[in-house]
Amino acid sequence: MISIDNTALKSYCKNCSCQNFKPGANYDYSAMGKYIKITDTTVFDTDDTLLSMDVTVIDEDGKKVQQTVKVAGGSTTPLDISMMDLTKKLTVTVKITSKGGCTSTGTIVLSAEGKGKIIEWIVNTVIVIA
């Protein structure tokens, strides 16, 4: 048997339970105004908060715009999508990372302007080393 000293890893994750971590974001897409705005609506554990919300918008031709928000409940500035073909679908990906180590990625494909919630999220599992 090979033994491993995991002493340094015991405090690697500050808040690994992520039990009450519920990622969320709202979108506001205007093809006429040629912008998308994303707002963080994530619920965190009581001793955790947002580290970053990374937003990427890609059109079917591969044109991309990105922005990062570092304030809980904050919004992107309206992302300029005027260079994209707005007659085609846009894919919006939002990655939320907490200061405690919880992460989740949500994606939505938009084909018409409007407002709504990103509802499909993949919450990354966390391994706790004791």
Buried (B, 14 or more C-beta within 10 A) or exposed (E): EEEEEEEEEEEEBEBBBBEEBBBBBBBBBBBEBBBBBBBBBBEBBEEBBBBBBBBBBBBEEEEEBEBEBEEBEEBBEBBEBEEBEBEEEBBBBBBBBBBBBBBBBBBBEBEEBEEEEBEEBEBEEBEEEE
